[in-house]
Amino acid sequence: MKALHKLKTIAHEYSHYYQETLYKEHTKELDRDTKEVIAESCAYCVIEMLANETNMEKLSSDEYSFGYIASWGSKDLKELKSTLDIISKISNLIFHWVSKQFAVS
């Protein structure tokens, strides 16, 4: 598994962790498909934030993330719009954690 894919997977799994702990009140009524969309959207956002922060154009998970999100998503934009706030909050938490671990700045 490539390092980028490992990092994206860590971000994805951390998103599930935060959905079930810190943001449980916001996600307890959501179905598995929506939670997967949130997790992969967070992973994608974290990778994009890291790419922007480090000026690394090759740091991208577009190919994998978009297909994954499409496979779990309902094709309804309302679903995605309703989760944008939680995606933003969790993505920022994960990004700041990763940044501290790897001294990104």
C-alpha positions as CSV (number, residue, x, y, z in Angstrom):
1,M,0.0,0.0,0.0
2,K,1.4,3.4,-1.0
3,A,2.2,5.9,1.7
4,L,-0.5,8.3,0.4
5,H,-3.1,5.6,0.5
6,K,-2.1,4.6,4.1
7,L,-2.4,8.2,5.2
8,K,-5.8,8.6,3.5
9,T,-6.9,5.4,5.2
10,I,-5.8,6.7,8.6
11,A,-7.8,9.9,8.0
12,H,-10.8,7.9,6.9
13,E,-10.7,5.7,10.0
14,Y,-10.1,8.7,12.3
15,S,-13.3,10.2,10.8
16,H,-15.2,7.1,11.8
17,Y,-13.7,7.4,15.3
18,Y,-14.8,11.1,15.7
19,Q,-18.2,10.3,14.3
20,E,-18.7,7.7,17.0
21,T,-17.2,9.8,19.8
22,L,-16.8,13.5,19.7
23,Y,-19.7,14.0,17.1
24,K,-21.9,11.1,18.1
25,E,-24.9,13.4,18.8
26,H,-24.6,14.8,15.3
27,T,-24.2,11.4,13.6
28,K,-26.2,8.9,15.7
29,E,-29.2,9.0,13.3
30,L,-27.2,8.7,10.1
31,D,-27.1,5.4,8.2
32,R,-23.9,3.6,7.3
33,D,-23.8,4.9,3.7
34,T,-23.8,8.5,4.9
35,K,-21.2,7.8,7.6
36,E,-19.0,6.3,4.8
37,V,-19.5,9.4,2.7
38,I,-18.5,11.6,5.6
39,A,-15.4,9.5,6.3
40,E,-14.1,9.4,2.8
41,S,-14.9,13.1,2.3
42,C,-12.9,13.9,5.4
43,A,-10.0,11.8,4.1
44,Y,-10.1,13.6,0.8
45,C,-10.2,17.0,2.5
46,V,-7.3,16.1,4.7
47,I,-5.1,15.0,1.8
48,E,-6.1,18.2,-0.1
49,M,-5.2,20.4,2.9
50,L,-1.9,18.6,3.2
51,A,-1.2,19.1,-0.5
52,N,-1.9,22.8,-0.2
53,E,0.1,23.2,3.0
54,T,3.2,21.4,1.6
55,N,2.8,22.6,-2.1
56,M,2.8,19.0,-3.3
57,E,0.8,18.7,-6.5
58,K,1.2,14.9,-6.6
59,L,-0.5,14.5,-3.2
60,S,-4.0,13.7,-4.5
61,S,-6.6,11.0,-3.8
62,D,-9.1,12.1,-6.4
63,E,-9.1,8.8,-8.3
64,Y,-9.9,6.7,-5.3
65,S,-12.0,9.1,-3.2
66,F,-14.4,10.2,-5.8
67,G,-15.3,6.6,-6.8
68,Y,-15.6,5.6,-3.2
69,I,-17.9,8.5,-2.3
70,A,-20.0,7.9,-5.4
71,S,-20.4,4.2,-4.5
72,W,-21.7,5.0,-1.0
73,G,-23.5,8.2,-1.7
74,S,-27.2,8.4,-2.5
75,K,-26.8,10.7,-5.5
76,D,-28.8,13.3,-3.6
77,L,-27.0,16.5,-3.1
78,K,-29.1,17.2,0.0
79,E,-27.4,14.4,1.8
80,L,-23.9,15.8,1.1
81,K,-25.0,19.4,1.9
82,S,-26.4,18.2,5.2
83,T,-23.1,16.7,6.2
84,L,-20.7,19.5,5.0
85,D,-20.4,21.1,8.5
86,I,-19.4,17.8,10.2
87,I,-17.0,17.0,7.3
88,S,-15.4,20.4,7.8
89,K,-15.0,20.0,11.5
90,I,-13.7,16.5,11.5
91,S,-11.4,17.2,8.6
92,N,-9.8,20.1,10.4
93,L,-9.3,18.0,13.6
94,I,-7.6,15.3,11.6
95,F,-5.5,17.8,9.6
96,H,-4.2,19.5,12.7
97,W,-3.4,16.1,14.3
98,V,-1.5,14.9,11.2
99,S,0.3,18.3,11.0
100,K,1.6,17.9,14.5
101,Q,2.7,14.4,14.0
102,F,4.6,15.2,10.8
103,A,5.6,18.8,11.6
104,V,3.7,20.1,8.5
105,S,3.8,23.9,8.1
